[in-house]
């Protein structure tokens, strides 16, 4: 049985992708990792990640192209402006039997693939507090609850789409196609008011098609958080802690990555982990004093 990790990236997010992969490999040198290209501009990031961390390109690029074209056929552009945002869904049809999907605006603080052991109990799991903090915001409109399209218990399983895990074959291509057409026919189900894209659709698919679900934070006393917008985490040795519990990962969801962003120095640590202190200072100098760099 094959296990591993999927990411979606292109050259535009190369710095985030390097930071993520540096963190994954720091704790796990061997786990299999596949890059799903976001669009055609992925060759630079693919080369970097392959050289640094043995990341492989998703082996069936034709499947990705066909899937993206199908998404474009199902959804009107004023509903889903970027069909490529849905490419992460091909994870269910890829080479890995069990997989974790991870957004590139994340760094991890443990051997993250060990969490796949949870799939001995469930067919899908996430690891966040969206259900408790944001509830249905950025996922479903009030219509879904009012019309009882899902039970209250089901709606307690909503999740952030940046970190989740499942197994190949749990959703078939036919099931997904039918559910996606249902979504396209009922825009009133979803909350796109703050610019989210794939998250509402992915939640609908999972609640509709996967009965055995879990959330790694739903343990006695509650697991550690993961959102970079929280100011309560404590840092120790380039990891974060929440009420004494080490975070599994940190996600800058909804945060523009730049100097001054929450936990920015932690992100920079992982971004430049293998480039040495001098390389980091040199990059910082070029960014802050470009006229000096031009003269040297």
C-alpha positions as CSV (number, residue, x, y, z in Angstrom):
1,X,0.0,0.0,0.0
2,X,1.4,3.4,-1.0
3,X,1.2,6.4,1.3
4,X,2.2,10.0,0.8
5,X,1.4,13.6,0.4
6,X,0.0,15.7,-2.5
7,X,0.5,19.5,-3.0
8,X,-0.7,21.8,-5.6
9,X,1.7,24.5,-6.8
10,X,3.1,26.6,-9.6
11,X,6.1,28.9,-9.9
12,X,4.2,31.8,-8.4
13,X,4.2,30.1,-5.0
14,X,7.7,28.7,-5.2
15,X,8.9,30.3,-1.9
16,X,5.9,28.9,0.0
17,X,6.4,25.5,-1.6
18,X,10.0,25.4,-0.6
19,X,9.2,26.4,3.0
20,X,6.5,23.6,3.2
21,X,8.8,21.0,1.7
22,X,11.7,22.0,3.9
23,X,9.5,21.5,7.0
24,X,8.1,18.1,5.7
25,X,11.6,16.8,4.9
26,X,13.1,18.0,8.2
27,X,10.8,15.6,10.0
28,X,10.5,12.9,7.3
29,X,13.2,12.4,4.7
30,X,11.4,9.5,2.9
31,X,7.7,10.1,2.6
32,X,6.5,10.1,-1.1
33,X,5.4,13.5,-2.3
34,X,3.6,14.4,-5.5
35,X,3.2,17.9,-7.1
36,X,-0.1,18.5,-8.8
37,X,0.6,21.5,-11.2
38,X,-1.8,24.4,-10.7
39,X,-1.3,25.4,-14.3
40,X,1.4,25.2,-17.1
41,X,3.8,27.5,-15.2
42,X,5.2,24.9,-12.8
43,X,8.5,23.8,-14.2
44,X,10.7,26.0,-12.0
45,X,9.0,24.9,-8.8
46,X,9.0,21.3,-9.9
47,X,12.7,21.3,-10.7
48,X,13.5,22.9,-7.3
49,X,11.4,20.5,-5.3
50,X,12.7,17.5,-7.2
51,X,16.3,18.5,-6.7
52,X,15.9,19.5,-3.0
53,X,13.4,16.9,-1.8
54,X,12.7,14.2,-4.4
55,X,9.2,15.6,-5.1
56,X,7.6,13.9,-8.1
57,X,5.2,15.3,-10.6
58,X,1.7,13.8,-10.6
59,X,2.1,11.0,-13.2
60,X,-1.1,11.5,-15.1
61,X,-1.1,15.0,-16.4
62,X,-3.7,14.1,-19.0
63,X,-6.1,13.2,-16.2
64,X,-5.5,16.6,-14.6
65,X,-6.1,18.4,-17.9
66,X,-9.3,16.4,-18.5
67,X,-10.5,17.0,-15.0
68,X,-9.9,20.8,-15.3
69,X,-11.7,20.9,-18.6
70,X,-14.7,19.0,-17.1
71,X,-14.8,21.4,-14.1
72,X,-15.0,24.3,-16.7
73,X,-17.9,22.6,-18.4
74,X,-19.8,21.9,-15.2
75,X,-19.4,25.4,-13.6
76,X,-20.2,28.8,-15.1
77,X,-17.2,31.1,-14.8
78,X,-19.3,33.6,-12.7
79,X,-19.7,30.7,-10.2
80,X,-16.2,29.2,-10.2
81,X,-13.9,31.6,-11.9
82,X,-10.8,29.4,-11.6
83,X,-11.4,25.7,-12.4
84,X,-7.7,25.0,-11.7
85,X,-8.5,25.7,-8.0
86,X,-10.3,22.3,-8.0
87,X,-7.3,20.3,-9.2
88,X,-6.6,19.1,-5.7
89,X,-9.6,16.8,-6.1
90,X,-7.6,14.5,-8.5
91,X,-5.9,13.2,-5.3
92,X,-8.7,10.6,-5.1
93,X,-7.6,9.3,-8.5
94,X,-3.9,9.5,-8.1
95,X,-1.2,6.9,-7.4
96,X,-1.3,7.0,-3.6
97,X,-3.6,4.6,-1.8
98,X,-3.6,6.8,1.3
99,X,-2.8,10.5,1.1
100,X,-2.7,13.8,2.9
101,X,-3.3,17.0,0.9
102,X,-1.4,20.1,2.1
103,X,-1.7,23.7,0.9
104,X,1.6,25.5,0.3
105,X,0.9,28.2,2.8
106,X,1.6,25.7,5.6
107,X,4.6,24.5,7.5
108,X,4.6,21.3,9.6
109,X,6.1,20.5,13.0
110,X,6.1,16.7,13.0
111,X,6.4,13.6,10.8
112,X,3.1,14.5,9.3
113,X,2.4,11.4,7.3
114,X,2.2,9.3,10.5
115,X,-1.3,10.8,10.9
116,X,-2.4,8.6,8.0
117,X,-2.8,5.9,10.6
118,X,-6.1,7.5,11.4
119,X,-7.4,6.1,8.1
120,X,-7.7,2.7,9.9
121,X,-10.7,4.2,11.6
122,X,-12.2,6.6,9.0
123,X,-12.2,7.3,5.3
124,X,-11.5,11.0,5.6
125,X,-10.0,13.3,8.2
126,X,-9.1,16.9,8.7
127,X,-7.4,18.7,11.5
128,X,-8.7,22.2,12.3
129,X,-11.3,24.2,14.3
130,X,-13.3,25.7,11.4
131,X,-16.4,23.9,12.7
132,X,-16.0,25.6,16.1
133,X,-14.7,29.1,15.2
134,X,-16.0,30.0,11.7
135,X,-18.8,27.4,11.7
136,X,-20.5,27.5,8.3
137,X,-18.8,30.8,7.2
138,X,-16.9,30.5,3.9
139,X,-18.5,27.1,3.3
140,X,-22.3,27.0,3.3
141,X,-25.1,29.6,3.2
142,X,-27.8,29.6,5.9
143,X,-30.0,28.0,3.3
144,X,-28.3,24.6,3.8
145,X,-29.1,24.6,7.5
146,X,-32.6,26.0,7.0
147,X,-33.5,23.3,4.4
148,X,-31.8,20.6,6.5
149,X,-29.7,19.4,3.5
150,X,-27.3,18.1,6.1
151,X,-27.9,17.2,9.7
152,X,-26.5,19.3,12.6
153,X,-24.1,16.4,13.3
154,X,-22.9,16.4,9.7
155,X,-22.4,20.2,9.7
156,X,-20.1,19.8,12.7
157,X,-17.7,18.1,10.3
158,X,-17.0,21.1,8.1
159,X,-13.4,21.9,7.6
160,X,-10.7,24.1,6.1
161,X,-9.6,22.8,2.7
162,X,-5.9,23.3,3.2
163,X,-5.2,20.1,5.1
164,X,-7.1,16.9,4.8
165,X,-6.6,13.2,4.2
166,X,-8.4,10.3,2.5
167,X,-7.8,7.2,0.5
168,X,-8.0,6.4,-3.2
169,X,-11.3,5.0,-4.4
170,X,-13.4,6.3,-1.5
171,X,-15.0,8.7,-4.1
172,X,-15.4,7.4,-7.7
173,X,-15.2,9.7,-10.7
174,X,-18.9,9.1,-11.4
175,X,-19.9,10.0,-7.9
176,X,-17.8,13.1,-8.0
177,X,-19.1,14.2,-11.3
178,X,-22.7,13.8,-10.1
179,X,-22.0,15.7,-6.9
180,X,-20.2,18.5,-8.8
181,X,-23.2,18.9,-11.1
182,X,-25.5,19.2,-8.0
183,X,-23.2,22.0,-6.7
184,X,-23.3,23.8,-10.0
185,X,-27.1,23.7,-10.0
186,X,-27.4,25.1,-6.5
187,X,-25.2,28.1,-6.0
188,X,-27.5,29.2,-3.2
189,X,-26.0,26.4,-1.0
190,X,-22.6,28.1,-0.7
191,X,-20.9,31.0,0.9
192,X,-18.4,32.6,-1.5
193,X,-18.8,36.1,0.0
194,X,-15.2,36.3,1.1
195,X,-13.5,34.9,-2.0
196,X,-13.0,31.3,-1.1
197,X,-13.0,28.9,-4.1
198,X,-12.7,25.2,-3.7
199,X,-13.5,25.0,0.0
200,X,-17.3,25.1,-0.2
201,X,-17.4,22.5,-3.0
202,X,-15.0,20.2,-1.3
203,X,-17.0,20.3,1.9
204,X,-20.1,19.4,0.0
205,X,-18.4,16.4,-1.7
206,X,-17.1,15.1,1.6
207,X,-20.3,15.5,3.6
208,X,-22.3,14.0,0.8
209,X,-20.1,11.1,-0.3
210,X,-18.0,10.0,2.7
211,X,-19.8,8.8,5.8
212,X,-16.8,7.8,8.0
213,X,-15.1,11.1,8.8
214,X,-12.8,12.3,11.6
215,X,-11.1,15.5,12.8
216,X,-7.8,15.2,14.6
217,X,-8.6,18.1,17.0
218,X,-11.7,16.3,18.3
219,X,-10.0,14.6,21.2
220,X,-10.6,15.0,25.0
221,X,-9.7,18.5,25.9
222,X,-9.2,19.5,22.3
223,X,-6.2,19.2,20.1
224,X,-3.8,22.1,19.3
225,X,-4.9,24.7,16.8
226,X,-3.3,25.5,13.5
227,X,-4.3,28.9,12.2
228,X,-1.7,31.6,11.9
229,X,-4.3,34.2,12.8
230,X,-4.2,33.0,16.4
231,X,-1.8,35.0,18.6
232,X,-1.8,32.5,21.5
233,X,0.8,30.0,20.3
234,X,4.1,29.8,22.0
235,X,7.3,29.2,20.0
236,X,10.1,26.8,21.1
237,X,12.9,25.5,18.9
238,X,11.1,26.5,15.6
239,X,7.9,24.8,16.5
240,X,4.7,26.2,18.0
241,X,2.7,25.0,21.0
242,X,-0.9,25.5,22.0
243,X,-1.8,25.0,25.7
244,X,1.3,22.9,26.0
245,X,0.5,20.8,22.9
246,X,2.8,20.9,19.9
247,X,1.0,22.0,16.7
248,X,1.0,19.5,13.9
249,X,1.2,22.4,11.4
250,X,0.6,26.1,11.0
251,X,-1.6,27.4,8.2
252,X,-1.5,31.1,7.0
253,X,-5.1,30.7,5.6
254,X,-6.5,34.0,4.4
255,X,-3.2,35.8,5.2
256,X,-1.0,37.4,2.6
257,X,2.5,36.1,3.1
258,X,4.9,39.1,3.6
259,X,7.2,40.7,6.1
260,X,5.2,41.4,9.2
261,X,2.7,38.5,8.7
262,X,2.0,36.4,11.8
263,X,4.9,34.1,12.7
264,X,6.8,35.5,9.8
265,X,10.3,34.7,11.3
266,X,9.2,31.1,11.8
267,X,8.2,30.9,8.1
268,X,11.6,32.4,7.1
269,X,13.4,29.8,9.2
270,X,11.9,27.0,7.1
271,X,12.1,28.8,3.8
272,X,15.9,29.3,4.1
273,X,16.6,26.1,6.2
274,X,19.1,24.7,3.7
275,X,20.6,27.9,2.4
276,X,22.7,29.0,5.4
277,X,22.7,32.1,7.4
278,X,24.8,34.1,4.9
279,X,22.3,33.3,2.1
280,X,19.4,34.4,4.2
281,X,21.2,37.7,5.2
282,X,22.1,38.3,1.5
283,X,18.4,37.8,0.4
284,X,17.2,40.1,3.1
285,X,19.7,42.8,2.2
286,X,18.7,42.6,-1.5
287,X,15.1,42.9,-0.5
288,X,15.6,45.9,1.9
289,X,18.4,47.7,0.0
290,X,18.2,46.8,-3.7
291,X,20.4,49.8,-4.6
292,X,23.2,48.3,-2.6
293,X,22.8,44.9,-4.1
294,X,23.0,46.5,-7.6
295,X,26.4,48.0,-6.8
296,X,28.0,44.9,-5.2
